[in-house]
Amino acid sequence: MTEQLPWWATRFIRALTAIGVTLPAPASGRVESLAIGAGRVDAEVGPHRVRIGLTAFGKKDWAAITHALAAKASTTVLLLRGELPRDVEETFKALRLPLFPSSAREVSLDCTCPDEEVPCGHLNAVFSALVARVGEDPFTILALRGRDREALLEELKHRLMSAEPLDPDDRSPALTEVMDTFFTCGEAPGLAGAAPLPSPRTMFDELLGQVPPFAIKVGGEEVTDLLRPVYQALAGALAPRR
């Protein structure tokens, strides 16, 4: 079972096994519905309602997680492509926030059936369905921890657009703050608003004088000689009016 699953699903199974949920396990009934949200899985197995709870991280925790993820360009690129890099788990661990369940205290199990055994066959069926969902979509485990795919990717994009300069002494504004004036020339730095220095004048046909001789002539005349009046006319049209 685990050999055909991606690494995150295999890792999820190992985490569940470590806290006492053994998979595969005898299941009872068919999972009719499966809803996954922040901190909980709600399902229907036949006439019974099943709920699996998992500790979800708060807003402050997710701000730290997103900041740490956005700091790694390769990780961010893979996440934006819909993949879950292996180093994501290490990022969570560095913040002392486990991505996968690390203790039975994090997980709560409930089923409306009268069976005394926990997990019962209905819970086992939901766990199997949950593992399959995690295998198909790695963002499922992130959603359980409190951040769904759309919200996480949108926040990562926002942080990339408004990232602080790498140099702590650099006080340059973020790109999003200067987009309206990005292509507008302002005052030259250090000149305190002084008029720009005049540039040296260049003859309108100076460029033609630097062009190597053409291999052909037009009507017996050099191509550069024919172009000279055109350059002169253009120079007159572009000259500033007073």
GUFILUM-233768 format. One record per residue (C-alpha): residue in one letter; x, y negated, z; residue number from 1. Coordinates in Angstrom, 3 decimals, always signed. Layout:
<site><resn>A</resn><east>X</east><north>Y</north><up>Z</up><resi>NUM</resi></site>
...
***
This chain:
<site><resn>M</resn><east>+0.000</east><north>+0.000</north><up>+0.000</up><resi>1</resi></site>
<site><resn>T</resn><east>+2.667</east><north>-2.505</north><up>+1.012</up><resi>2</resi></site>
<site><resn>E</resn><east>+4.965</east><north>-1.667</north><up>-1.946</up><resi>3</resi></site>
<site><resn>Q</resn><east>+2.455</east><north>-3.092</north><up>-4.419</up><resi>4</resi></site>
<site><resn>L</resn><east>+1.867</east><north>-6.276</north><up>-2.465</up><resi>5</resi></site>
<site><resn>P</resn><east>+3.828</east><north>-9.541</north><up>-2.630</up><resi>6</resi></site>
<site><resn>W</resn><east>+6.158</east><north>-10.339</north><up>+0.239</up><resi>7</resi></site>
<site><resn>W</resn><east>+3.710</east><north>-12.576</north><up>+2.109</up><resi>8</resi></site>
<site><resn>A</resn><east>+1.002</east><north>-9.889</north><up>+2.190</up><resi>9</resi></site>
<site><resn>T</resn><east>+3.518</east><north>-7.285</north><up>+3.373</up><resi>10</resi></site>
<site><resn>R</resn><east>+4.731</east><north>-9.682</north><up>+6.030</up><resi>11</resi></site>
<site><resn>F</resn><east>+1.118</east><north>-10.323</north><up>+7.103</up><resi>12</resi></site>
<site><resn>I</resn><east>+0.525</east><north>-6.583</north><up>+7.527</up><resi>13</resi></site>
<site><resn>R</resn><east>+3.681</east><north>-6.243</north><up>+9.628</up><resi>14</resi></site>
<site><resn>A</resn><east>+2.561</east><north>-9.127</north><up>+11.827</up><resi>15</resi></site>
<site><resn>L</resn><east>-0.883</east><north>-7.574</north><up>+12.343</up><resi>16</resi></site>
<site><resn>T</resn><east>+0.675</east><north>-4.187</north><up>+13.156</up><resi>17</resi></site>
<site><resn>A</resn><east>+2.936</east><north>-5.831</north><up>+15.750</up><resi>18</resi></site>
<site><resn>I</resn><east>-0.094</east><north>-7.190</north><up>+17.616</up><resi>19</resi></site>
<site><resn>G</resn><east>-2.019</east><north>-3.903</north><up>+17.529</up><resi>20</resi></site>
<site><resn>V</resn><east>-3.959</east><north>-3.994</north><up>+14.253</up><resi>21</resi></site>
<site><resn>T</resn><east>-2.902</east><north>-0.914</north><up>+12.273</up><resi>22</resi></site>
<site><resn>L</resn><east>-3.530</east><north>-0.900</north><up>+8.534</up><resi>23</resi></site>
<site><resn>P</resn><east>-4.771</east><north>+0.993</north><up>+6.697</up><resi>24</resi></site>
<site><resn>A</resn><east>-7.315</east><north>+2.115</north><up>+9.265</up><resi>25</resi></site>
<site><resn>P</resn><east>-10.727</east><north>+3.862</north><up>+9.097</up><resi>26</resi></site>
<site><resn>A</resn><east>-13.298</east><north>+1.368</north><up>+7.898</up><resi>27</resi></site>
<site><resn>S</resn><east>-17.081</east><north>+1.391</north><up>+8.204</up><resi>28</resi></site>
<site><resn>G</resn><east>-19.364</east><north>-0.207</north><up>+5.663</up><resi>29</resi></site>
<site><resn>R</resn><east>-18.768</east><north>-2.559</north><up>+2.760</up><resi>30</resi></site>
<site><resn>V</resn><east>-17.685</east><north>-6.182</north><up>+3.116</up><resi>31</resi></site>
<site><resn>E</resn><east>-20.564</east><north>-8.154</north><up>+1.610</up><resi>32</resi></site>
<site><resn>S</resn><east>-19.129</east><north>-11.639</north><up>+2.184</up><resi>33</resi></site>
<site><resn>L</resn><east>-15.829</east><north>-13.106</north><up>+3.307</up><resi>34</resi></site>
<site><resn>A</resn><east>-15.390</east><north>-16.774</north><up>+4.244</up><resi>35</resi></site>
<site><resn>I</resn><east>-11.991</east><north>-18.097</north><up>+5.304</up><resi>36</resi></site>
<site><resn>G</resn><east>-11.484</east><north>-21.434</north><up>+7.035</up><resi>37</resi></site>
<site><resn>A</resn><east>-9.286</east><north>-23.159</north><up>+9.552</up><resi>38</resi></site>
<site><resn>G</resn><east>-8.781</east><north>-20.730</north><up>+12.422</up><resi>39</resi></site>
<site><resn>R</resn><east>-11.407</east><north>-18.179</north><up>+11.480</up><resi>40</resi></site>
<site><resn>V</resn><east>-12.650</east><north>-15.509</north><up>+9.111</up><resi>41</resi></site>
<site><resn>D</resn><east>-16.404</east><north>-14.926</north><up>+8.911</up><resi>42</resi></site>
<site><resn>A</resn><east>-17.677</east><north>-11.821</north><up>+7.166</up><resi>43</resi></site>
<site><resn>E</resn><east>-20.706</east><north>-9.605</north><up>+6.764</up><resi>44</resi></site>
<site><resn>V</resn><east>-20.300</east><north>-5.843</north><up>+6.733</up><resi>45</resi></site>
<site><resn>G</resn><east>-23.661</east><north>-4.263</north><up>+6.112</up><resi>46</resi></site>
<site><resn>P</resn><east>-26.043</east><north>-5.623</north><up>+8.759</up><resi>47</resi></site>
<site><resn>H</resn><east>-23.205</east><north>-6.682</north><up>+11.069</up><resi>48</resi></site>
<site><resn>R</resn><east>-21.501</east><north>-10.041</north><up>+11.371</up><resi>49</resi></site>
<site><resn>V</resn><east>-17.753</east><north>-9.977</north><up>+11.928</up><resi>50</resi></site>
<site><resn>R</resn><east>-15.483</east><north>-12.789</north><up>+13.042</up><resi>51</resi></site>
<site><resn>I</resn><east>-11.699</east><north>-12.880</north><up>+13.260</up><resi>52</resi></site>
<site><resn>G</resn><east>-10.152</east><north>-15.912</north><up>+14.939</up><resi>53</resi></site>
<site><resn>L</resn><east>-6.563</east><north>-17.130</north><up>+14.534</up><resi>54</resi></site>
<site><resn>T</resn><east>-5.044</east><north>-20.170</north><up>+16.218</up><resi>55</resi></site>
<site><resn>A</resn><east>-5.081</east><north>-23.128</north><up>+13.812</up><resi>56</resi></site>
<site><resn>F</resn><east>-2.492</east><north>-25.898</north><up>+14.036</up><resi>57</resi></site>
<site><resn>G</resn><east>-3.574</east><north>-29.455</north><up>+14.749</up><resi>58</resi></site>
<site><resn>K</resn><east>-3.140</east><north>-32.616</north><up>+12.691</up><resi>59</resi></site>
<site><resn>K</resn><east>+0.128</east><north>-33.591</north><up>+14.392</up><resi>60</resi></site>
<site><resn>D</resn><east>+1.597</east><north>-30.128</north><up>+13.819</up><resi>61</resi></site>
<site><resn>W</resn><east>+0.638</east><north>-30.172</north><up>+10.145</up><resi>62</resi></site>
<site><resn>A</resn><east>+2.162</east><north>-33.613</north><up>+9.705</up><resi>63</resi></site>
<site><resn>A</resn><east>+5.479</east><north>-32.178</north><up>+10.933</up><resi>64</resi></site>
<site><resn>I</resn><east>+5.094</east><north>-29.078</north><up>+8.748</up><resi>65</resi></site>
<site><resn>T</resn><east>+4.337</east><north>-31.062</north><up>+5.612</up><resi>66</resi></site>
<site><resn>H</resn><east>+7.229</east><north>-33.433</north><up>+6.276</up><resi>67</resi></site>
<site><resn>A</resn><east>+9.603</east><north>-30.459</north><up>+6.632</up><resi>68</resi></site>
<site><resn>L</resn><east>+8.271</east><north>-28.765</north><up>+3.484</up><resi>69</resi></site>
<site><resn>A</resn><east>+8.524</east><north>-31.966</north><up>+1.425</up><resi>70</resi></site>
<site><resn>A</resn><east>+12.164</east><north>-32.350</north><up>+2.478</up><resi>71</resi></site>
<site><resn>K</resn><east>+13.046</east><north>-29.252</north><up>+0.413</up><resi>72</resi></site>
<site><resn>A</resn><east>+12.593</east><north>-30.001</north><up>-3.273</up><resi>73</resi></site>
<site><resn>S</resn><east>+12.773</east><north>-26.350</north><up>-4.401</up><resi>74</resi></site>
<site><resn>T</resn><east>+10.173</east><north>-25.309</north><up>-1.819</up><resi>75</resi></site>
<site><resn>T</resn><east>+7.842</east><north>-28.125</north><up>-2.828</up><resi>76</resi></site>
<site><resn>V</resn><east>+8.118</east><north>-27.244</north><up>-6.533</up><resi>77</resi></site>
<site><resn>L</resn><east>+7.215</east><north>-23.608</north><up>-5.889</up><resi>78</resi></site>
<site><resn>L</resn><east>+4.286</east><north>-24.557</north><up>-3.662</up><resi>79</resi></site>
<site><resn>L</resn><east>+2.965</east><north>-26.909</north><up>-6.331</up><resi>80</resi></site>
<site><resn>R</resn><east>+3.195</east><north>-23.981</north><up>-8.756</up><resi>81</resi></site>
<site><resn>G</resn><east>+1.026</east><north>-21.895</north><up>-6.447</up><resi>82</resi></site>
<site><resn>E</resn><east>+3.824</east><north>-19.740</north><up>-5.015</up><resi>83</resi></site>
<site><resn>L</resn><east>+4.867</east><north>-19.199</north><up>-1.416</up><resi>84</resi></site>
<site><resn>P</resn><east>+8.687</east><north>-19.293</north><up>-1.062</up><resi>85</resi></site>
<site><resn>R</resn><east>+10.230</east><north>-17.031</north><up>+1.566</up><resi>86</resi></site>
<site><resn>D</resn><east>+11.862</east><north>-19.967</north><up>+3.336</up><resi>87</resi></site>
<site><resn>V</resn><east>+8.440</east><north>-21.397</north><up>+4.195</up><resi>88</resi></site>
<site><resn>E</resn><east>+8.239</east><north>-19.000</north><up>+7.146</up><resi>89</resi></site>
<site><resn>E</resn><east>+11.617</east><north>-20.251</north><up>+8.370</up><resi>90</resi></site>
<site><resn>T</resn><east>+10.369</east><north>-23.833</north><up>+8.122</up><resi>91</resi></site>
<site><resn>F</resn><east>+7.452</east><north>-22.949</north><up>+10.398</up><resi>92</resi></site>
<site><resn>K</resn><east>+9.728</east><north>-21.105</north><up>+12.821</up><resi>93</resi></site>
<site><resn>A</resn><east>+12.080</east><north>-24.093</north><up>+13.047</up><resi>94</resi></site>
<site><resn>L</resn><east>+9.111</east><north>-26.125</north><up>+14.286</up><resi>95</resi></site>
<site><resn>R</resn><east>+8.118</east><north>-23.338</north><up>+16.713</up><resi>96</resi></site>
<site><resn>L</resn><east>+4.899</east><north>-22.847</north><up>+14.802</up><resi>97</resi></site>
<site><resn>P</resn><east>+4.625</east><north>-19.245</north><up>+13.550</up><resi>98</resi></site>
<site><resn>L</resn><east>+3.145</east><north>-18.905</north><up>+10.069</up><resi>99</resi></site>
<site><resn>F</resn><east>+2.038</east><north>-15.320</north><up>+10.724</up><resi>100</resi></site>
<site><resn>P</resn><east>+0.383</east><north>-14.077</north><up>+13.931</up><resi>101</resi></site>
<site><resn>S</resn><east>+3.075</east><north>-13.525</north><up>+16.552</up><resi>102</resi></site>
<site><resn>S</resn><east>+0.982</east><north>-12.610</north><up>+19.588</up><resi>103</resi></site>
<site><resn>A</resn><east>-2.297</east><north>-10.854</north><up>+20.309</up><resi>104</resi></site>
<site><resn>R</resn><east>-3.287</east><north>-13.981</north><up>+22.261</up><resi>105</resi></site>
<site><resn>E</resn><east>-3.516</east><north>-15.863</north><up>+18.960</up><resi>106</resi></site>
<site><resn>V</resn><east>-6.144</east><north>-13.521</north><up>+17.555</up><resi>107</resi></site>
<site><resn>S</resn><east>-9.746</east><north>-12.998</north><up>+18.641</up><resi>108</resi></site>
<site><resn>L</resn><east>-12.004</east><north>-10.254</north><up>+17.288</up><resi>109</resi></site>
<site><resn>D</resn><east>-15.767</east><north>-10.003</north><up>+17.350</up><resi>110</resi></site>
<site><resn>C</resn><east>-18.396</east><north>-7.803</north><up>+15.717</up><resi>111</resi></site>
<site><resn>T</resn><east>-22.128</east><north>-7.525</north><up>+16.339</up><resi>112</resi></site>
<site><resn>C</resn><east>-22.049</east><north>-3.718</north><up>+16.174</up><resi>113</resi></site>
<site><resn>P</resn><east>-22.434</east><north>-1.721</north><up>+19.429</up><resi>114</resi></site>
<site><resn>D</resn><east>-19.111</east><north>+0.136</north><up>+19.057</up><resi>115</resi></site>
<site><resn>E</resn><east>-16.844</east><north>-0.219</north><up>+22.084</up><resi>116</resi></site>
<site><resn>E</resn><east>-13.639</east><north>+0.387</north><up>+20.160</up><resi>117</resi></site>
<site><resn>V</resn><east>-11.772</east><north>-2.770</north><up>+19.119</up><resi>118</resi></site>
<site><resn>P</resn><east>-11.067</east><north>-3.157</north><up>+16.331</up><resi>119</resi></site>
<site><resn>C</resn><east>-14.107</east><north>-1.242</north><up>+15.154</up><resi>120</resi></site>
<site><resn>G</resn><east>-14.570</east><north>+0.148</north><up>+11.656</up><resi>121</resi></site>
<site><resn>H</resn><east>-16.250</east><north>-3.076</north><up>+10.508</up><resi>122</resi></site>
<site><resn>L</resn><east>-13.320</east><north>-5.185</north><up>+11.708</up><resi>123</resi></site>
<site><resn>N</resn><east>-10.946</east><north>-2.779</north><up>+9.968</up><resi>124</resi></site>
<site><resn>A</resn><east>-12.873</east><north>-3.270</north><up>+6.743</up><resi>125</resi></site>
<site><resn>V</resn><east>-12.598</east><north>-7.046</north><up>+7.070</up><resi>126</resi></site>
<site><resn>F</resn><east>-8.891</east><north>-6.862</north><up>+7.874</up><resi>127</resi></site>
<site><resn>S</resn><east>-8.337</east><north>-4.821</north><up>+4.693</up><resi>128</resi></site>
<site><resn>A</resn><east>-10.316</east><north>-7.346</north><up>+2.666</up><resi>129</resi></site>
<site><resn>L</resn><east>-8.371</east><north>-10.187</north><up>+4.287</up><resi>130</resi></site>
<site><resn>V</resn><east>-5.010</east><north>-8.600</north><up>+3.423</up><resi>131</resi></site>
<site><resn>A</resn><east>-6.166</east><north>-8.184</north><up>-0.172</up><resi>132</resi></site>
<site><resn>R</resn><east>-7.179</east><north>-11.863</north><up>-0.279</up><resi>133</resi></site>
<site><resn>V</resn><east>-3.816</east><north>-12.923</north><up>+1.160</up><resi>134</resi></site>
<site><resn>G</resn><east>-2.094</east><north>-10.817</north><up>-1.501</up><resi>135</resi></site>
<site><resn>E</resn><east>-4.041</east><north>-12.567</north><up>-4.255</up><resi>136</resi></site>
<site><resn>D</resn><east>-3.679</east><north>-16.056</north><up>-2.810</up><resi>137</resi></site>
<site><resn>P</resn><east>-0.780</east><north>-16.882</north><up>-0.471</up><resi>138</resi></site>
<site><resn>F</resn><east>-2.477</east><north>-20.125</north><up>+0.537</up><resi>139</resi></site>
<site><resn>T</resn><east>-5.040</east><north>-18.024</north><up>+2.438</up><resi>140</resi></site>
<site><resn>I</resn><east>-2.718</east><north>-17.667</north><up>+5.421</up><resi>141</resi></site>
<site><resn>L</resn><east>-2.041</east><north>-21.418</north><up>+5.347</up><resi>142</resi></site>
<site><resn>A</resn><east>-5.781</east><north>-22.059</north><up>+5.290</up><resi>143</resi></site>
<site><resn>L</resn><east>-6.178</east><north>-19.872</north><up>+8.367</up><resi>144</resi></site>
<site><resn>R</resn><east>-3.557</east><north>-22.003</north><up>+10.097</up><resi>145</resi></site>
<site><resn>G</resn><east>-5.551</east><north>-25.131</north><up>+9.336</up><resi>146</resi></site>
<site><resn>R</resn><east>-4.613</east><north>-26.460</north><up>+5.889</up><resi>147</resi></site>
<site><resn>D</resn><east>-6.207</east><north>-25.306</north><up>+2.636</up><resi>148</resi></site>
<site><resn>R</resn><east>-4.474</east><north>-25.372</north><up>-0.741</up><resi>149</resi></site>
<site><resn>E</resn><east>-5.963</east><north>-28.628</north><up>-2.045</up><resi>150</resi></site>
<site><resn>A</resn><east>-5.271</east><north>-30.599</north><up>+1.131</up><resi>151</resi></site>
<site><resn>L</resn><east>-1.691</east><north>-29.311</north><up>+1.470</up><resi>152</resi></site>
<site><resn>L</resn><east>-0.706</east><north>-29.910</north><up>-2.158</up><resi>153</resi></site>
<site><resn>E</resn><east>-2.266</east><north>-33.363</north><up>-2.156</up><resi>154</resi></site>
<site><resn>E</resn><east>-0.332</east><north>-34.271</north><up>+0.983</up><resi>155</resi></site>
<site><resn>L</resn><east>+2.913</east><north>-32.920</north><up>-0.487</up><resi>156</resi></site>
<site><resn>K</resn><east>+2.416</east><north>-34.996</north><up>-3.648</up><resi>157</resi></site>
<site><resn>H</resn><east>+1.720</east><north>-38.077</north><up>-1.550</up><resi>158</resi></site>
<site><resn>R</resn><east>+4.863</east><north>-37.561</north><up>+0.516</up><resi>159</resi></site>
<site><resn>L</resn><east>+6.951</east><north>-37.094</north><up>-2.624</up><resi>160</resi></site>
<site><resn>M</resn><east>+5.622</east><north>-40.330</north><up>-4.109</up><resi>161</resi></site>
<site><resn>S</resn><east>+6.224</east><north>-42.312</north><up>-0.933</up><resi>162</resi></site>
<site><resn>A</resn><east>+9.399</east><north>-40.569</north><up>+0.208</up><resi>163</resi></site>
<site><resn>E</resn><east>+11.818</east><north>-42.674</north><up>+2.250</up><resi>164</resi></site>
<site><resn>P</resn><east>+15.223</east><north>-43.424</north><up>+0.705</up><resi>165</resi></site>
<site><resn>L</resn><east>+17.872</east><north>-40.811</north><up>+1.353</up><resi>166</resi></site>
<site><resn>D</resn><east>+20.275</east><north>-43.504</north><up>+2.525</up><resi>167</resi></site>
<site><resn>P</resn><east>+19.104</east><north>-44.677</north><up>+5.984</up><resi>168</resi></site>
<site><resn>D</resn><east>+20.592</east><north>-48.130</north><up>+5.254</up><resi>169</resi></site>
<site><resn>D</resn><east>+18.663</east><north>-48.432</north><up>+2.010</up><resi>170</resi></site>
<site><resn>R</resn><east>+15.668</east><north>-50.726</north><up>+2.528</up><resi>171</resi></site>
<site><resn>S</resn><east>+14.339</east><north>-50.315</north><up>-1.009</up><resi>172</resi></site>
<site><resn>P</resn><east>+10.526</east><north>-50.072</north><up>-1.157</up><resi>173</resi></site>
<site><resn>A</resn><east>+8.812</east><north>-46.871</north><up>-2.241</up><resi>174</resi></site>
<site><resn>L</resn><east>+7.989</east><north>-46.550</north><up>-5.940</up><resi>175</resi></site>
<site><resn>T</resn><east>+4.262</east><north>-46.718</north><up>-5.219</up><resi>176</resi></site>
<site><resn>E</resn><east>+4.747</east><north>-50.155</north><up>-3.610</up><resi>177</resi></site>
<site><resn>V</resn><east>+6.342</east><north>-51.753</north><up>-6.675</up><resi>178</resi></site>
<site><resn>M</resn><east>+4.472</east><north>-50.177</north><up>-9.566</up><resi>179</resi></site>
<site><resn>D</resn><east>+2.571</east><north>-53.410</north><up>-10.313</up><resi>180</resi></site>
<site><resn>T</resn><east>+5.792</east><north>-55.373</north><up>-10.761</up><resi>181</resi></site>
<site><resn>F</resn><east>+8.152</east><north>-52.575</north><up>-11.804</up><resi>182</resi></site>
<site><resn>F</resn><east>+8.638</east><north>-53.938</north><up>-15.334</up><resi>183</resi></site>
<site><resn>T</resn><east>+8.620</east><north>-57.611</north><up>-14.345</up><resi>184</resi></site>
<site><resn>C</resn><east>+11.963</east><north>-59.364</north><up>-14.056</up><resi>185</resi></site>
<site><resn>G</resn><east>+12.366</east><north>-61.343</north><up>-10.884</up><resi>186</resi></site>
<site><resn>E</resn><east>+15.063</east><north>-63.710</north><up>-9.760</up><resi>187</resi></site>
<site><resn>A</resn><east>+18.588</east><north>-62.451</north><up>-10.183</up><resi>188</resi></site>
<site><resn>P</resn><east>+19.904</east><north>-61.309</north><up>-6.777</up><resi>189</resi></site>
<site><resn>G</resn><east>+22.278</east><north>-63.742</north><up>-5.121</up><resi>190</resi></site>
<site><resn>L</resn><east>+21.411</east><north>-66.714</north><up>-7.353</up><resi>191</resi></site>
<site><resn>A</resn><east>+18.755</east><north>-68.164</north><up>-5.002</up><resi>192</resi></site>
<site><resn>G</resn><east>+16.417</east><north>-68.901</north><up>-7.872</up><resi>193</resi></site>
<site><resn>A</resn><east>+19.043</east><north>-70.665</north><up>-10.016</up><resi>194</resi></site>
<site><resn>A</resn><east>+18.557</east><north>-70.685</north><up>-13.761</up><resi>195</resi></site>
<site><resn>P</resn><east>+20.208</east><north>-67.768</north><up>-15.533</up><resi>196</resi></site>
<site><resn>L</resn><east>+23.582</east><north>-68.380</north><up>-17.077</up><resi>197</resi></site>
<site><resn>P</resn><east>+23.461</east><north>-69.077</north><up>-20.825</up><resi>198</resi></site>
<site><resn>S</resn><east>+24.537</east><north>-66.159</north><up>-22.933</up><resi>199</resi></site>
<site><resn>P</resn><east>+27.070</east><north>-66.622</north><up>-25.723</up><resi>200</resi></site>
<site><resn>R</resn><east>+25.483</east><north>-67.428</north><up>-29.080</up><resi>201</resi></site>
<site><resn>T</resn><east>+25.770</east><north>-64.773</north><up>-31.758</up><resi>202</resi></site>
<site><resn>M</resn><east>+25.418</east><north>-65.453</north><up>-35.452</up><resi>203</resi></site>
<site><resn>F</resn><east>+22.337</east><north>-63.867</north><up>-36.968</up><resi>204</resi></site>
<site><resn>D</resn><east>+24.379</east><north>-61.866</north><up>-39.478</up><resi>205</resi></site>
<site><resn>E</resn><east>+27.203</east><north>-60.796</north><up>-37.203</up><resi>206</resi></site>
<site><resn>L</resn><east>+25.906</east><north>-57.234</north><up>-37.054</up><resi>207</resi></site>
<site><resn>L</resn><east>+25.888</east><north>-56.992</north><up>-40.841</up><resi>208</resi></site>
<site><resn>G</resn><east>+29.533</east><north>-57.948</north><up>-40.858</up><resi>209</resi></site>
<site><resn>Q</resn><east>+30.327</east><north>-54.910</north><up>-38.721</up><resi>210</resi></site>
<site><resn>V</resn><east>+28.458</east><north>-52.397</north><up>-40.926</up><resi>211</resi></site>
<site><resn>P</resn><east>+30.730</east><north>-50.205</north><up>-43.102</up><resi>212</resi></site>
<site><resn>P</resn><east>+30.255</east><north>-50.732</north><up>-46.847</up><resi>213</resi></site>
<site><resn>F</resn><east>+27.264</east><north>-48.868</north><up>-48.283</up><resi>214</resi></site>
<site><resn>A</resn><east>+28.026</east><north>-46.225</north><up>-50.890</up><resi>215</resi></site>
<site><resn>I</resn><east>+25.402</east><north>-47.701</north><up>-53.232</up><resi>216</resi></site>
<site><resn>K</resn><east>+24.512</east><north>-51.109</north><up>-54.592</up><resi>217</resi></site>
<site><resn>V</resn><east>+21.120</east><north>-52.544</north><up>-55.530</up><resi>218</resi></site>
<site><resn>G</resn><east>+21.061</east><north>-54.378</north><up>-58.828</up><resi>219</resi></site>
<site><resn>G</resn><east>+24.811</east><north>-54.669</north><up>-58.640</up><resi>220</resi></site>
<site><resn>E</resn><east>+24.681</east><north>-56.450</north><up>-55.265</up><resi>221</resi></site>
<site><resn>E</resn><east>+25.879</east><north>-55.315</north><up>-51.877</up><resi>222</resi></site>
<site><resn>V</resn><east>+23.091</east><north>-54.095</north><up>-49.547</up><resi>223</resi></site>
<site><resn>T</resn><east>+24.386</east><north>-56.264</north><up>-46.700</up><resi>224</resi></site>
<site><resn>D</resn><east>+24.164</east><north>-59.373</north><up>-48.913</up><resi>225</resi></site>
<site><resn>L</resn><east>+20.548</east><north>-58.534</north><up>-49.695</up><resi>226</resi></site>
<site><resn>L</resn><east>+19.744</east><north>-58.061</north><up>-46.004</up><resi>227</resi></site>
<site><resn>R</resn><east>+21.393</east><north>-61.310</north><up>-44.891</up><resi>228</resi></site>
<site><resn>P</resn><east>+18.435</east><north>-63.581</north><up>-45.796</up><resi>229</resi></site>
<site><resn>V</resn><east>+16.083</east><north>-61.199</north><up>-43.997</up><resi>230</resi></site>
<site><resn>Y</resn><east>+18.162</east><north>-61.384</north><up>-40.799</up><resi>231</resi></site>
<site><resn>Q</resn><east>+18.286</east><north>-65.170</north><up>-41.127</up><resi>232</resi></site>
<site><resn>A</resn><east>+14.509</east><north>-65.357</north><up>-41.466</up><resi>233</resi></site>
<site><resn>L</resn><east>+14.044</east><north>-63.097</north><up>-38.448</up><resi>234</resi></site>
<site><resn>A</resn><east>+16.451</east><north>-65.161</north><up>-36.394</up><resi>235</resi></site>
<site><resn>G</resn><east>+14.468</east><north>-68.300</north><up>-37.229</up><resi>236</resi></site>
<site><resn>A</resn><east>+11.169</east><north>-66.660</north><up>-36.346</up><resi>237</resi></site>
<site><resn>L</resn><east>+12.462</east><north>-65.416</north><up>-32.989</up><resi>238</resi></site>
<site><resn>A</resn><east>+14.216</east><north>-68.611</north><up>-32.017</up><resi>239</resi></site>
<site><resn>P</resn><east>+12.603</east><north>-70.331</north><up>-28.981</up><resi>240</resi></site>
<site><resn>R</resn><east>+10.467</east><north>-73.351</north><up>-29.858</up><resi>241</resi></site>
<site><resn>R</resn><east>+10.977</east><north>-76.649</north><up>-28.072</up><resi>242</resi></site>
***
